[in-house]
Amino acid sequence: MKFNKHTFKENMTGYLFVAPQLLLFLVFLVYPIIEGIRLSLFRINYTNEVFVGFENYTRLFQDPVFVKSTINTVVFVIFIVALTVIFSLFVASAVFDKNAKYVSFIRGAYYIPVMVSMVVMSMIWSFLLNPANGLIPYVAKQLDFSNVNFLGNPHTVLPVIIFVTFATNVGQAIILYIASMIGVPKELFEAAEVDGASRTTIIMKILIPMVKPTTIYITIMNIIAVLKIFVVIQLLTGGGPNNASTTLMYFLYNNAFKYNQLGVASAVGVIMFLITLILSVPQLRAMFKKD
């Protein structure tokens, strides 16, 4: 095969343009993953590193707090992702073909919480749910309901955090779905209407299948986001009561910065990475699967 100088120059130009992004990817993503895997095999005390193999992982699976945090994280992922996809699909399919001003209003109304810092939103909800002087317990008391401490009750703390996280992040999914639905060819809807299809049939048989790539994208992004949930837990409950709201990320934070167990914290990070892969690979396979 002959060496083509012109082709070589074109290829090198492309590689040079890609090189900065590739370098950032290697330094800030690939290297931390490799270093995290390495650290998970050591017992680290300040400046000393002692190789212990899989001892950190063994300790984790024998720790009831870790088991509880894993269960809580899985519950958060399932419910928050499901609620986000179902609710945003419902809202977007209801308004995407309406008047442009109305659609813009819906977009703005649902997107406002996304623009607000999660710290601010958590502080607002903390004030609203405060059992001593919060608005929600006060209204419940005025309606003759029993005085319920939503954040202090192991049976209500998970639903409250699920709702707060869902309500804060659902706006972005609605924006993506509306944009995706607007791009669906209108000829498909017109043909279905001519055939006498109802709006429900059009949504279920045409609209939802056509926005499948957006659904997969939203699912994967929300899985990753929920696995990293931390601010809401830190500001609302601190992992309580009795570790009822502790998540893997909060457990990792405690081990790394409170107990100085960097090896254990790195092992938690590796496990979170594997969970993300396990949950995301089926979605990615569905995205690239040829019909």
C-alpha positions in Angstrom: 0.0 0.0 0.0 1.4 3.4 -1.1 2.1 6.1 1.4 -0.2 9.1 0.7 1.3 12.3 2.1 -1.9 14.3 1.6 -4.1 11.7 3.4 -1.5 11.5 6.2 -1.7 15.3 6.7 -5.5 15.2 6.8 -5.5 12.4 9.4 -2.9 14.2 11.5 -5.0 17.4 11.4 -8.0 15.5 12.7 -5.9 13.8 15.5 -4.5 17.1 16.6 -8.0 18.6 16.9 -9.1 15.5 19.0 -6.0 15.3 21.1 -6.9 18.0 23.7 -10.2 16.4 24.4 -8.7 12.9 24.5 -6.0 14.1 26.9 -8.6 15.6 29.3 -10.6 12.4 29.1 -7.5 10.3 30.0 -6.4 12.6 32.8 -9.7 13.4 34.5 -11.7 10.2 33.8 -9.6 7.2 32.9 -6.8 7.9 35.4 -9.1 8.4 38.4 -10.9 5.2 37.6 -7.6 3.2 37.5 -6.3 5.0 40.6 -9.6 4.3 42.4 -9.3 0.6 41.6 -5.7 0.5 42.8 -6.5 2.3 46.1 -9.4 -0.1 46.8 -6.8 -2.8 47.2 -4.9 -1.0 50.0 -5.4 0.0 53.6 -4.5 3.6 53.7 -3.7 5.5 57.0 -2.6 9.0 56.3 0.7 8.5 54.4 1.0 4.7 54.7 -0.4 2.2 52.2 -0.6 -1.5 53.0 -1.7 -3.9 50.3 -4.6 -6.0 51.6 -6.1 -7.3 48.3 -9.9 -7.7 48.5 -10.1 -7.2 52.3 -11.8 -3.8 51.8 -14.5 -5.4 49.7 -15.0 -8.2 52.3 -15.4 -5.7 55.1 -17.9 -3.8 53.0 -20.2 -6.7 52.4 -20.1 -7.6 56.1 -21.0 -4.0 57.1 -24.8 -3.7 57.6 -24.6 0.1 57.0 -23.1 -0.6 53.5 -25.8 -3.2 52.8 -28.5 -0.7 53.9 -27.0 2.1 51.8 -26.9 -0.2 48.7 -30.6 -1.1 49.1 -31.5 2.6 49.6 -29.5 3.5 46.4 -31.2 0.9 44.3 -34.6 2.0 45.6 -33.8 5.6 44.7 -32.6 4.7 41.2 -35.7 2.5 40.4 -38.3 5.0 41.7 -36.7 8.3 40.7 -35.8 7.1 37.1 -39.3 5.5 36.6 -41.1 8.6 37.9 -39.0 10.9 35.8 -39.5 9.0 32.6 -43.2 8.3 33.0 -44.2 11.8 34.2 -42.0 13.7 31.7 -43.4 11.5 28.9 -46.9 12.3 30.0 -46.4 16.0 30.2 -44.4 16.3 26.9 -46.9 14.1 24.9 -49.8 16.3 26.3 -48.3 19.6 25.2 -45.8 19.1 22.4 -48.3 20.0 19.6 -50.1 22.8 21.4 -49.7 26.5 21.0 -46.1 27.6 21.0 -46.6 30.1 23.8 -48.3 27.5 26.0 -45.4 25.0 25.3 -42.9 27.7 26.2 -44.7 28.4 29.5 -44.7 24.7 30.4 -41.0 24.4 29.6 -40.1 27.4 31.7 -42.4 26.4 34.6 -40.9 22.9 34.9 -37.3 24.0 34.2 -37.1 26.7 36.9 -36.2 24.1 39.7 -33.4 22.7 37.5 -31.8 26.2 37.3 -31.8 26.6 41.1 -28.9 25.1 43.0 -29.6 21.7 44.7 -28.3 23.2 47.9 -30.9 26.0 47.8 -33.7 23.6 47.0 -32.7 21.2 49.8 -32.6 24.1 52.3 -36.1 25.2 51.1 -37.5 21.7 51.6 -35.7 21.4 54.9 -37.6 24.5 56.1 -40.9 23.3 54.7 -40.6 19.9 56.4 -39.2 21.1 59.7 -41.4 19.4 62.4 -41.1 22.4 64.7 -41.9 25.3 62.5 -42.2 24.0 58.9 -45.1 24.9 56.7 -46.1 21.4 55.8 -46.3 20.0 59.4 -48.2 23.3 60.3 -50.8 22.8 57.6 -51.1 19.1 58.6 -51.7 20.1 62.2 -54.3 22.7 61.1 -56.1 19.9 59.2 -56.2 17.8 62.4 -53.6 15.3 61.1 -51.2 13.9 63.6 -47.9 15.7 63.9 -45.6 13.7 61.5 -41.9 14.2 61.3 -41.4 13.3 57.7 -37.6 13.4 57.8 -37.4 11.7 61.2 -39.6 8.7 60.4 -37.8 5.7 58.8 -41.0 4.9 56.9 -41.5 8.3 55.3 -37.9 9.6 54.8 -37.3 7.6 51.6 -40.5 8.7 49.8 -39.8 12.3 50.8 -36.3 12.3 49.4 -37.5 10.5 46.2 -40.1 13.2 45.7 -37.8 16.1 46.3 -35.1 14.7 43.9 -37.7 13.9 41.3 -39.4 17.3 41.5 -36.1 19.1 41.2 -34.8 17.2 38.2 -37.8 16.3 36.1 -37.8 19.6 34.2 -34.8 18.7 32.2 -36.4 15.4 31.0 -39.5 17.3 29.9 -37.5 19.8 27.9 -35.6 16.9 26.1 -38.9 15.0 25.4 -40.7 18.1 24.0 -37.7 18.9 21.7 -37.6 15.3 20.5 -41.3 15.1 19.9 -41.4 18.3 17.9 -38.9 16.7 15.6 -41.1 13.7 14.8 -42.4 14.0 11.2 -45.9 15.3 11.2 -46.8 13.1 8.2 -46.9 10.1 10.6 -49.6 11.8 12.7 -51.6 12.9 9.7 -51.6 9.4 8.3 -52.7 7.9 11.6 -55.5 10.5 12.0 -56.7 9.6 8.4 -56.8 5.9 9.5 -58.9 6.9 12.5 -56.4 6.4 15.2 -57.1 8.1 18.5 -54.7 10.4 20.3 -53.8 7.7 22.8 -53.0 5.3 20.0 -50.9 7.8 18.2 -48.9 8.5 21.4 -48.5 4.8 22.3 -47.8 3.5 18.8 -46.0 6.4 17.1 -44.8 9.0 19.5 -43.2 6.9 22.3 -41.4 4.5 19.9 -40.0 7.5 17.9 -38.5 9.1 21.0 -36.9 5.9 22.2 -33.3 7.2 21.9 -34.3 10.2 24.1 -35.8 7.8 26.7 -32.6 5.7 26.8 -30.5 8.9 27.2 -32.7 10.2 30.0 -32.7 6.8 31.7 -28.9 6.5 31.6 -28.3 10.1 32.7 -30.7 9.8 35.6 -29.2 6.5 36.7 -25.8 8.2 36.9 -27.2 11.3 38.7 -29.2 9.3 41.3 -26.2 7.1 42.1 -24.3 10.3 42.9 -27.1 11.7 45.1 -25.5 13.4 48.1 -26.5 17.1 48.7 -30.2 16.2 49.5 -29.1 13.5 52.0 -26.5 15.7 53.6 -28.8 18.7 54.1 -32.1 17.1 54.8 -31.3 14.0 56.9 -27.6 13.4 57.3 -28.2 9.8 56.4 -30.7 9.3 59.3 -32.8 8.3 61.0 -30.7 5.2 61.9 -29.1 5.1 58.4 -32.6 4.9 56.8 -31.6 7.4 54.1 -27.9 6.6 53.7 -26.8 6.1 50.1 -23.6 4.7 48.6 -22.3 8.2 47.8 -23.0 9.4 51.4 -21.4 6.2 52.8 -18.4 6.9 50.6 -18.2 10.5 51.8 -18.3 9.4 55.4 -15.5 6.8 55.0 -13.3 9.1 53.0 -13.6 12.4 54.9 -14.9 11.5 58.4 -13.3 8.2 59.2 -10.2 8.6 56.9 -10.8 5.1 55.4 -9.7 5.9 51.8 -9.2 2.3 50.8 -12.8 1.4 51.9 -14.1 4.6 50.2 -12.3 3.7 47.0 -13.8 0.2 47.1 -17.3 1.8 47.4 -16.4 3.9 44.4 -15.5 0.9 42.3 -18.7 -0.9 43.3 -20.7 2.2 42.3 -18.9 2.2 39.0 -19.8 -1.5 38.4 -23.4 -0.8 39.3 -23.5 2.0 36.8 -22.2 -0.2 34.1 -24.6 -3.0 34.9 -27.6 -0.7 34.9 -26.5 1.3 31.8 -25.2 -1.5 29.4 -28.8 -2.9 28.7 -29.9 0.6 27.8 -26.9 1.2 25.5 -27.5 -2.2 23.8 -31.1 -1.2 23.2 -29.9 2.1 21.7 -27.5 0.5 19.2 -29.7 -2.6 18.5 -30.8 -2.7 14.8 -34.5 -3.2 14.3 
